[in-house]
Amino acid sequence: MKKSSKKSFVDEKKLSKKYRTNVGGLIAAWKKGRSDVEIACSTGIDLFTLKQIKSEIELAHRRQRLEEKKEALAHGQSPKQHHIFLRPLT
């Protein structure tokens, strides 16, 4: 059984079915620090297809962060702000 503290926002089953490959294995390989070329050679997946899978995963995470930001604003919480401290010119 998988023990994960964070909820996965990527539908691995849907992507695996779409691209006919094990997307969970690809994600694990990326987390281990393997390059796209290494993964493409070891799995036999076209490099272009691998880039498409990666971009879909990144897009799903981006959408989730945007939804969380909208929910936080709806609940009256202010978004995390980055303060920039400037030195006066002398």
N, C-alpha and C positions, 0 to 999 in steps of 0.2 A: 504494500500500500504506500502511496506517495504521501509524504508529509511536507506540506507547503504552507508557509505562513501568509503568502500573498495569493490572491485570487488571480487566475490566469485570464487575461482579457482576449487572448487569441484562441479562436476555435480551431484547435489542432486537427480534429477529425475532419472538419470541412475542408481545410487546406490540404490535408493528406489525400483526401478523396479527389480534390480538384487537380492536384499535381501528380497524383499516383506515386507518392513517396512518403516516407516517414518523417513528418515535419518535426515531431518531438525529438527525434535523433539529430536532426539538423540544428535545432535550437541548442541541444546539449553540446554539440560539437562547437558551435559559436561561443558558448559560455566557457568552454575549455580553452578558447583562444586559437582555434584552428582557422586558417584563412579560407576564403571562398574557393581558391584554386585547389587547395588540399582536399576540401570536402567534395568538390566536383570530381576530382580524380578518384577518390576512394568510393564514392557512391555511384558514379556513372551519370550523374545529372548534368545537363548542359549548364554552362556558367550563366547564360542569360536567364534560364529558368530559375536558377538559384538566386540571382539578383531580384527577380520578380517576387519570389517567396519572401525574401528579406524585406523588400519594400512594403509588401502587404502587412507583414508583422509590425514594422515601424509605424505604418499608418494606423493600425488598430490601437497601438499604444498612444499615439498622438491624439486620436479621437477620445480615448478614455481619459486622458489628462484634461482635455478640454471640457468633457462632461463633469469631471470632478470640480473643476474651476467654476463652472456655471452653477453647480449645486452649492458650493461654498458661498458664492455671491447671493444666491437665493435665500440662504439661511442667515444672511447678514454678517457673515464672517468676511473680514477683509482679506484680499489675496496677499500672499507673501510678497513683500516689497523688498527690493534691493536698494539699499542706501548707497549713494555715491558721495564720498567726501572729497571735496576739491580743496586744494591748497590755494590760497589767494596768491595771485602773481605779485611778486615783490621786485 
